[in-house]
C-alpha cells in the first residue's frame, strides 16, 4: 500500500479529496491559522500578561 509517511491515509485518498497540492496546502494552512487565531483571542482575553503568554505557548 502506498502511504504517506507516518499516516494511515493513502495518497490516493488525499488526492481524491484535494485535486491539487495547492488545495492541500490551503486546507492545512487554514486549519493551522484557525488554531493560532483561537490562541490569540484567548491570550487577549487574559488580564494578566504572564498568563496570556502561557496561553500562547500551550
Buried (B, 14 or more C-beta within 10 A) or exposed (E): EEEEEEEEEEEEEBEEEBEEEEEBEEEEEEEEEEEEEEBEEBBEEBEEEEEBEEBBEE
